[in-house]
Amino acid sequence: MDDVLYANLVTLQVATPGAAGAAHGRLDPWQLVLDASPVVKLVMLLLVLMSVGCWFIIGGKLVQLLRASGQSARFLAVFWDKALGASWTTERLEGVYAQVRGFDASPLARVFHAGYVELARGAGPADATAVEPGQGAHHTDLDNIERSLKRAMNNEVTLLENLLPFLATTGSVAPFIGLFGTVWGVMNSFIGIGNLGNASLAVVAPGIAEALIATAIGLVAAIPAVMAYNYFLRRIRVLESEMDAFTSDYLNIVRRHFLN
């Protein structure tokens, strides 16, 4: 009888060297990752790549939105600057147009550029860059200017929203991918327990801990992605609202001063 017990103990130690080592020392998370099954390793690698991609997008999008907000505020200050003229004249409009290139990151500046070009195009073929008050009543259609402004605004919103779907996808999918890795790891642990006929903590703990690491990585990838997505979406909606208000103001200016 003693020989049988001794043989079973030797078999258990040989079959589960990680468990035997864990019984005499602390569990090392890095070692658990290295000893994970191929499926769990693949899940962890996918989650790490998704997390790295999210942080790359977060950094780039943060810089883009900060520049867009800052330059849009400065462009509005130039656009409404009384020093350019008390009323809207050709010189004042051209003065704003001359400074547009200094606001290359401003969505508002690009929307204004599109509207100005359309207005100038309808003013007459003799001068495509100058607009005279009262000109264009027979050449410029206000609807064309409005369509040009709306098209430019939609293009700017699309540009600002670029890569945001990846953040949304990571925030919604990463926890489930991590959960899949956890379920797979727990399943393998129970299969090992069934094969060994031993459910001691030293046998169960490494497999369960390895499986839970996948869920932890999934949450680490998802939480910043969701927070950044909501923040960026809010900033984009603010810029979109500013562009919509600017479009209305610009159309009123054109209607009153240049299409009479």
N, C-alpha and C positions, 0 to 999 in steps of 0.2 A: 504493500500500500504506500509506504514512504517513497519507494522508487517511482511510482506512478505520479505522485504529487511533485516530486523533484523534476521529473521529465516535463510535466505541464508548465512548471514555473520557468524552466529553461526555454521552452518553446515560446511562451509569452514574451519573455525578455528579448529573444531574437527577433520575433515578429514585430515588436513595437519598441524599437530602440529610442524613439523620441519620447514615448510615454515613460519609459524607464528613466531617461535622463531628466524628464520633467518632475519625476517623483523625488529627485534628489536636489533639484535646483529651481530657480525661478524661470517662468516662461518668458522667452525673448520674442517680442512681436516680429522683429525682423527675421528671426530664424523661422518663425511660424509661416511667414510669407514665402520664404525660400522653400520650405518643406510642403507647401500647399499643393493640392492636386492641379494638373494642367488646366482644367476648366476654371478653377478658382483663380489661378494666376492670370488667365486670359481676361477674366472679368475685372480683376484689379488693374491690369494694364490698360484696359479700355477706359476705366474710370479715371485713372491718372491722366491719360491723354485728354479726356474730356475736360478735366479740371484745369490742366495747363492751357488748353484752348480758350476756356472761359476767362482765365486771368489775362491772357493776351488780348482778348476782345474788350474786357473791362478797362484795361489800361488805355487802349487806343480810342475807345468810345468816350471815355472820360475826358481825354485831351480834346477830342473833336467837339464835344458839346460845350466844354468850357470856352474854347475859342469861338464857337458859333454864338454863344450867349454874349460874350464880351464884345466881339466885333459888331454884333447886331445892335447892341446898346449904343455903341459909338457911332454907328451909321445913322441911327435914328436922330442922334444929337446933331449930326451934320445935316440931315435931311430937313429938320425943322429949325435949323439955325437962322435966326432973324438977321444975322449979319449978311446973309446972302441976298436979302431983299425983303421988304415988308410984304410984298405980294408975289404971287407966282408969275414970273416972267420967263422968257426964253433963257436969259442969262443965268437966272437962278437955277433952273432945271439943268442947264449945261454944267453949271458949277458943281452940282451934286453928281452928275454923270462923270465928270472929270476925276472925282475922288473914289469912284467905285472900285478901282483896281487895288486900292489900299485896304479893302475889306474882302479879301479873297475867301475867307472862311465864314462870311456872314450869309446866311440864307436870305435875309431881307435885301441885302445888296444885290444878290443875283436875281431876285424877283423884280426889283426896281429896274435892273439892267434889261430884263426881258420886256418889261412894259415900255421902257423908254425907246428901245429899238423898234418895237412895233408902232409906237406913236410916230417916231421919226420916219419910218418906212411909209406911212400913210400921208406924211406931210407933203410929199412930192418927190419926184425922181431927181430934182436938181440938187438937193442937199439931203443926204440920208442921215445926217447927224445933228441937224438943227431943226428946231420946232418953233414956229411963230404962233403967238396967240391968235386965235381966230382961224388959223389955217387948218386944213384937214376936215372942214365941215363937209366937203364934197369928196374927200379922198380917204379919210380915216374913219373906219367903222369902230365905234366904241366897243361893240361886241368882240371884235378881233383883239382889241387890247385886253379886254377882260379874259378872253380865252387864253391869251398868251401869259397873263399873270397867273391864272389858275394852273396852267400846265407847268409853269416854272415852280409854283408852290408844291404841286404834287411831286415833281422831280426832287425837290429839296427834302420833302418828308420821306420819300423812298430812300434817298441817300442817308439820311439820319437814322433810319430804321435798319439799315444794312447790318447784317450779322446778329441782330437781336434775336431772331428765331432760334439761333444756336443756344443762346442763354436760356430761352424758354424751354427748349427741348431738353437741355441738360437738367434744368430744375425739376422737370416733371418725370424724366425717364431714369435719371441716375439712381434714385433710391430703389427703384424696381430692379435695375440691373444689379445693384449691390445685394438686394434681397434674394435674387436668383443665385448669386454666388454663395450666400449664406445657406440657403436651402440645400444647395448641392453639397456644401461642406458638411452640414449636419447629417444629410443622408449617407454620405460616405462614412461618417463617424458611427452611425448606428449599424451600418453594414459591417464595419470592423468589429464592433461590439458583439454582433451576432456571430461572426466567424470565430472570435476568440472565446466567446462565452464568459466574458469578464466585463462588468460594468463599474469598475472602481473609478474613483475620481482621476487617478493618474492616467487612466486609459481614455476617459471621456473628455477631460479638460482641454488637451491640446487641439483636438479636432473641432470642438465647439468654439474655442478662442480663434482658431484660424478662420472659421466660417464667419464669425462676427466682424472680423476685420474688413471683410468685403462690404458689409453694410455701413461700417464707419466711413470707409473711403467714399461710398456713394453719397452719404450725407455731407461729407466735406466738400464734395463737388457740387451738390445741389443747392445748399444753403446760400453760398455767395452768389450763385447764378441767379436765383430767384430774387434776392435783395437787389442785385445790380439791375436786373431786368425791370423791376418795378420803378426803381429810381430813374433809369434812363427813359423809360416810357413817359414818366411824368415830365421830365425836362423837354422831351420832344413835343409833347402836347402843348406845353407852354410856348415853345417856339412856333408851333403850328398856329396857335391862337394869335400870336403877334403877326405872323405873316398874313393871316386872314384879315386882321384889322388894318394892316398896312395896305393890303390890296384894295379894301374899301375906300380908305383915305386917298390913295393914289387915283382911283377912278373918279372920285368926286373932284379932285383937283383938275384932272384932265377935262372932265365934263364942263366945269365952270370956266376955266381959263383958256383952254386950247381948242374946244369944239363948239364955240358959240357961233 
